[in-house]
Amino acid sequence: MVRWLFALIVIVIVGFFIYVKIGNKMPEDLGVTDGLLKSCPTSPNCVSTQASPDDVVHYVEPIIYTGDRKATQLMIESHMLGKGRVRIVTSSLGYVHFEVKSLFVGYVDDVEFYLPEGDSVVHFRSASRIGYSDFGVNRERVRQIADLLVN
């Protein structure tokens, strides 16, 4: 009986890590399309400045910055890369996409920043690839960036 229970536990754990590995594939439709980042899914593991302001689960205010667009983007990139377990997927002037990997399980979040030309605002989207809840991680990540740029 104990062997069967142990085998079941091992199968569940291995299955979970296979699920995480398979589910962590990068979405194909990230980026900026007609000035918009991808919409958040219905699950609460995503925040975006471009969600409807009535959507209290997903909406966060865009960040107003002062100074140079390129310098602001470099500050964001430097801050994000300094956190560890972060890699830049795409970077061009006005847009950067990061992958952020969780420490223990290996969940991957896609974090995008969009700085439109001629506008001193940072739009962003931070979303978990799999799972339902993120326990506020994406919202906290964006709050840290807002604190960096505002202060």
C-alpha positions in Angstrom: 0.0 0.0 0.0 2.8 2.4 0.9 4.6 1.7 -2.4 1.4 2.5 -4.4 1.0 5.8 -2.5 4.6 6.7 -3.1 4.3 5.8 -6.8 1.2 7.9 -7.1 2.9 10.9 -5.4 5.9 10.6 -7.8 3.6 10.4 -10.8 1.7 13.5 -9.7 4.9 15.5 -9.2 6.4 14.4 -12.5 3.1 15.2 -14.2 3.1 18.6 -12.7 6.6 19.5 -14.0 5.7 18.1 -17.4 2.6 20.4 -17.4 4.8 23.4 -16.5 7.4 22.6 -19.1 4.8 22.1 -21.9 2.7 25.1 -20.8 5.6 27.5 -20.7 5.7 28.0 -24.4 5.9 31.6 -25.5 2.7 33.0 -27.0 3.1 33.9 -30.6 1.0 37.1 -30.6 3.0 39.2 -28.2 4.2 42.7 -29.2 2.6 45.9 -30.2 -0.2 45.8 -32.8 -1.7 49.1 -33.9 -0.4 50.7 -30.6 -1.8 48.0 -28.4 -0.3 45.2 -26.4 -2.1 41.8 -26.2 -5.2 41.7 -24.1 -5.2 40.0 -20.7 -6.9 36.6 -20.4 -9.9 36.3 -18.0 -7.6 34.7 -15.3 -6.3 37.1 -12.7 -2.6 36.4 -13.5 -2.2 39.4 -15.8 -2.0 43.2 -15.5 -2.0 45.7 -18.2 -2.2 49.5 -18.7 -4.4 48.9 -21.7 -7.1 46.9 -20.0 -10.3 48.7 -19.4 -10.1 51.0 -16.3 -13.3 49.3 -15.1 -11.5 46.0 -15.0 -10.2 46.1 -11.4 -8.5 42.7 -11.8 -6.3 43.5 -14.7 -6.0 47.3 -15.1 -3.1 49.3 -13.8 -2.3 52.9 -14.6 0.3 53.7 -17.2 3.5 55.3 -15.9 4.2 58.9 -16.9 7.9 59.6 -17.1 10.0 62.6 -17.6 13.2 62.7 -19.6 14.4 60.8 -22.6 12.5 57.8 -24.0 15.7 55.8 -24.7 17.1 56.5 -21.3 13.8 55.5 -19.7 13.8 52.2 -21.6 17.4 51.5 -20.6 16.6 52.2 -17.0 13.7 49.6 -17.2 15.9 47.1 -18.9 18.7 47.5 -16.3 16.3 47.2 -13.4 14.6 44.1 -14.8 17.9 42.3 -15.7 19.2 43.1 -12.2 16.4 41.0 -10.6 17.9 37.7 -11.9 16.1 34.9 -13.7 15.2 37.5 -16.4 16.1 37.5 -20.0 15.3 39.9 -22.9 13.4 38.3 -25.7 13.0 41.4 -27.9 14.3 44.9 -27.5 13.9 47.8 -29.9 13.5 51.5 -29.2 10.1 51.8 -27.7 9.4 48.2 -26.9 11.0 45.5 -24.8 9.8 42.0 -23.9 11.2 40.0 -21.0 10.8 36.5 -19.8 10.9 36.2 -16.0 11.2 32.7 -14.6 10.0 31.8 -11.0 12.6 30.5 -8.6 11.3 27.1 -7.6 8.7 25.8 -10.1 9.9 27.5 -13.3 6.8 29.4 -14.2 7.5 32.0 -16.9 5.9 35.4 -17.0 6.0 37.6 -20.1 6.6 41.2 -19.2 6.3 43.8 -22.0 6.9 47.6 -22.0 5.8 49.9 -24.7 7.0 53.5 -24.9 5.1 55.2 -27.8 7.1 57.8 -29.7 6.1 61.4 -28.8 4.3 60.4 -25.6 6.0 60.3 -22.2 4.1 57.3 -21.0 5.1 53.6 -20.4 2.4 51.0 -21.2 3.1 47.5 -20.0 1.6 44.1 -19.8 2.8 41.5 -17.3 1.2 38.0 -17.6 1.9 34.5 -16.4 1.9 31.9 -19.2 0.2 29.2 -17.2 -1.8 28.8 -14.1 -4.7 30.8 -12.7 -3.4 33.1 -10.0 -0.1 34.8 -9.6 -0.5 35.8 -6.0 0.0 39.5 -7.0 3.5 39.0 -8.5 2.8 40.8 -11.8 1.1 43.7 -10.1 4.0 44.1 -7.6 6.6 43.9 -10.5 4.9 46.7 -12.2 4.6 48.8 -9.0 8.4 48.5 -8.6 8.9 49.8 -12.1 6.5 52.7 -11.4 8.5 53.5 -8.2 11.7 53.4 -10.2 10.5 55.8 -12.9 8.6 58.2 -10.7 11.2 58.7 -8.0 
